[in-house]
Structures are given as C-alpha cells and as structure tokens.
Amino acid sequence: MAEYKLKTGKTGKAVVDGYKKVENAFTGKFLDEEGNLKTGGVAEKVTGAYQTIEDTVVGAYKKVETAFVDRFLEKVEEEPADSSKDEQ
C-alpha cells in the first residue's frame, strides 16, 4: 500500500508548526514523562466522587429493572428439545 504525506505549503506549514507548539505546551503542562495525566493529587478525589455517582446510578437502575421484571415478566421453564425435529 502506498504511503502519503501531506503537502503543507507555506500556510499549512505555519498551521502545523502552530499546532506542534500548542501540543508541546499542553503535554509539558498536563502530562508526565510516561504520558499520564498530571493530577496533582486530585485524581483520587475525582475518582472517588465518580465511583460514588456511578454506584448510585447503577443501584437506582437495578431497582427499576427489578421492579419492572417483577411486575411485567414471568419466568418460563425451558421445554426439552424434541430430538425428532432435528433428524428431519
């Protein structure tokens, strides 16, 4: 398969160079050497808050789901498969 390279021209080169400056500034400010987001100790608090919200939402959904199943669905026992139908 052929490989292609963007023809940038003067304007494109200026745009790409500008983008690279922004990218470098961002990565220098917000990412560590391994490429992980620098959190400054906030990550644990944010993760904990997110987990609490997620647990609450999932718990509420499960209550609604259980109430729906109990109200509108009934369990059906599976009938054994008729082996004579498979032979036809």
Backbone bond lengths (Angstrom), bond angles and torsions (degrees), N, CA, C in turn:
res aa  C-N    CA-C-N  psi(-1)  N-CA   C-N-CA  omega(-1)  CA-C   N-CA-C  phi
1 M - - - 1.442 - - 1.525 108.38 -
2 A 1.317 116.87 137.73 1.456 121.71 -178.46 1.522 110.73 -72.50
3 E 1.312 116.27 147.74 1.459 121.69 176.25 1.518 107.99 -103.95
4 Y 1.305 116.85 146.36 1.456 121.86 -177.80 1.513 109.93 -125.66
5 K 1.322 114.35 154.07 1.450 121.56 177.51 1.523 106.96 -130.45
6 L 1.317 116.90 140.58 1.456 122.24 -179.17 1.523 110.63 -67.41
7 K 1.338 116.67 130.36 1.461 121.56 172.94 1.525 105.99 -83.99
8 T 1.324 115.89 107.43 1.456 118.16 -172.16 1.527 113.76 -89.66
9 G 1.297 118.99 -37.86 1.459 120.21 -174.28 1.524 110.24 66.34
10 K 1.332 117.90 -174.30 1.468 121.43 -177.61 1.527 111.59 -66.34
11 T 1.326 116.88 -47.07 1.465 120.40 -178.17 1.524 110.69 -66.27
12 G 1.329 116.25 -45.05 1.454 120.33 179.38 1.509 111.96 -62.13
13 K 1.328 116.77 -39.48 1.467 120.55 178.64 1.521 110.37 -63.18
14 A 1.323 116.60 -41.34 1.463 120.14 178.04 1.526 110.89 -62.83
15 V 1.342 116.69 -41.46 1.466 120.89 178.88 1.524 110.54 -64.77
16 V 1.326 117.20 -47.12 1.463 121.36 -179.55 1.526 110.07 -62.48
17 D 1.326 117.87 -44.06 1.465 120.74 178.85 1.527 111.05 -62.77
18 G 1.336 116.15 -40.69 1.465 119.97 177.12 1.521 111.34 -62.73
19 Y 1.323 116.21 -42.49 1.463 120.99 178.18 1.524 110.28 -61.71
20 K 1.327 116.46 -44.08 1.464 119.92 -179.29 1.525 111.27 -61.82
21 K 1.329 117.52 -37.32 1.471 120.70 177.54 1.523 110.61 -64.08
22 V 1.333 116.40 -44.27 1.467 120.50 178.75 1.521 110.08 -64.25
23 E 1.330 116.76 -44.91 1.461 121.14 179.70 1.526 110.96 -60.46
24 N 1.299 117.28 -45.78 1.467 121.36 179.70 1.530 111.34 -63.69
25 A 1.324 116.89 -40.85 1.461 120.31 177.83 1.525 110.53 -63.77
26 F 1.342 116.76 -42.89 1.461 120.86 179.46 1.521 111.09 -63.17
27 T 1.338 116.13 -51.19 1.460 118.88 -176.98 1.523 111.06 -63.92
28 G 1.330 117.40 -36.42 1.460 120.12 178.00 1.520 112.39 -66.61
29 K 1.317 116.33 -34.85 1.462 121.19 -177.39 1.524 112.43 -81.89
30 F 1.341 117.51 -41.26 1.460 120.50 -168.41 1.523 116.26 -111.94
31 L 1.335 119.24 -11.98 1.461 120.28 -178.40 1.518 111.14 -117.16
32 D 1.340 116.19 145.27 1.462 119.67 175.46 1.524 109.91 -86.02
33 E 1.326 116.86 -173.09 1.464 121.41 -175.01 1.527 112.89 -61.81
34 E 1.337 117.41 -31.81 1.468 121.38 -178.81 1.527 112.15 -85.56
35 G 1.321 117.74 -2.26 1.459 120.59 -179.30 1.518 113.70 90.34
36 N 1.340 117.35 8.23 1.457 121.43 177.86 1.519 110.08 -85.26
37 L 1.315 116.32 149.57 1.448 121.73 -179.36 1.527 110.55 -67.41
38 K 1.344 116.07 130.42 1.459 120.52 175.16 1.529 107.36 -77.28
39 T 1.315 116.36 124.59 1.462 118.80 -175.68 1.518 113.14 -112.15
40 G 1.311 117.35 -19.06 1.452 119.25 179.63 1.517 113.25 64.42
41 G 1.320 118.79 31.40 1.458 122.10 178.42 1.512 114.55 85.12
42 V 1.312 117.58 -1.40 1.459 121.53 -179.17 1.525 111.18 -82.87
43 A 1.313 117.49 -21.38 1.466 121.58 -174.55 1.516 112.21 -56.65
44 E 1.338 117.44 -42.80 1.457 120.31 -178.56 1.526 110.89 -63.22
45 K 1.336 117.14 -41.81 1.462 120.76 179.90 1.525 110.86 -66.19
46 V 1.320 116.30 -44.81 1.462 120.61 -179.47 1.524 110.20 -65.38
47 T 1.321 116.60 -43.78 1.459 120.49 179.75 1.524 110.53 -63.16
48 G 1.313 117.22 -42.29 1.465 121.04 178.15 1.517 112.24 -63.18
49 A 1.331 116.38 -43.76 1.464 120.30 178.52 1.517 110.49 -64.53
50 Y 1.312 116.96 -43.36 1.465 120.79 178.69 1.525 110.29 -61.36
51 Q 1.322 117.19 -43.57 1.468 121.39 -178.87 1.520 110.50 -63.01
52 T 1.332 117.11 -39.63 1.462 121.04 177.80 1.523 110.90 -62.81
53 I 1.322 116.40 -45.12 1.464 120.78 178.66 1.523 110.01 -63.24
54 E 1.319 116.50 -45.85 1.464 120.48 -179.73 1.526 110.93 -60.89
55 D 1.325 117.55 -44.95 1.459 121.02 179.30 1.524 111.39 -61.14
56 T 1.325 117.17 -40.33 1.455 121.62 179.06 1.517 111.32 -64.78
57 V 1.330 116.60 -45.74 1.463 120.98 -179.17 1.529 110.55 -65.92
58 V 1.320 116.86 -45.58 1.461 120.34 179.84 1.529 110.33 -63.56
59 G 1.316 117.49 -42.10 1.459 120.88 178.29 1.523 111.72 -61.36
60 A 1.342 116.99 -42.90 1.461 120.75 178.15 1.520 110.63 -64.49
61 Y 1.318 117.33 -42.07 1.463 121.03 178.54 1.525 110.49 -60.97
62 K 1.325 117.16 -44.30 1.462 120.60 -178.78 1.525 111.33 -62.61
63 K 1.337 117.29 -36.25 1.457 120.42 177.13 1.526 110.65 -64.63
64 V 1.332 116.69 -44.15 1.464 120.94 178.63 1.523 109.98 -64.41
65 E 1.328 116.40 -44.36 1.457 120.91 -179.99 1.529 111.15 -60.53
66 T 1.310 116.94 -45.80 1.459 120.87 179.76 1.520 111.07 -63.15
67 A 1.329 116.94 -43.35 1.464 120.36 178.85 1.528 110.48 -62.91
68 F 1.333 117.52 -40.47 1.465 121.33 178.74 1.520 110.41 -63.50
69 V 1.311 116.65 -48.20 1.466 121.01 -178.56 1.531 109.59 -61.17
70 D 1.325 116.60 -45.96 1.465 119.98 -179.59 1.527 111.84 -62.52
71 R 1.315 117.41 -36.08 1.461 121.37 -174.94 1.528 112.84 -82.39
72 F 1.337 117.64 -39.96 1.457 119.85 -168.63 1.525 115.69 -114.40
73 L 1.312 119.13 -10.93 1.455 120.65 -176.82 1.520 110.57 -120.88
74 E 1.313 115.70 151.40 1.450 120.44 173.20 1.519 108.23 -130.65
75 K 1.301 115.34 146.57 1.455 120.56 -177.84 1.521 109.45 -75.36
76 V 1.310 116.41 134.97 1.460 123.12 179.64 1.517 107.32 -114.54
77 E 1.316 114.87 128.36 1.461 119.41 177.19 1.526 108.26 -76.28
78 E 1.318 116.67 137.54 1.460 120.47 179.55 1.518 109.66 -72.57
79 E 1.318 115.38 135.72 1.459 120.20 176.77 1.522 108.39 -84.24
80 P 1.331 117.05 144.69 1.474 117.85 179.02 1.531 110.16 -63.83
81 A 1.286 116.26 142.32 1.462 121.49 -179.09 1.527 109.17 -68.23
82 D 1.314 115.71 138.59 1.462 121.23 179.02 1.530 107.09 -84.52
83 S 1.320 117.10 111.36 1.466 121.31 -175.19 1.521 111.98 -68.78
84 S 1.336 118.04 -22.50 1.470 119.17 -178.69 1.516 110.90 -70.29
85 K 1.328 118.85 -26.57 1.464 121.78 178.37 1.519 110.99 -68.82
86 D 1.318 117.17 -32.70 1.468 120.81 -178.69 1.527 111.87 -70.50
87 E 1.322 117.19 -24.61 1.468 120.25 -175.90 1.527 112.43 -81.24
88 Q 1.321 119.15 -12.95 1.464 121.73 -176.24 1.490 112.62 -76.28
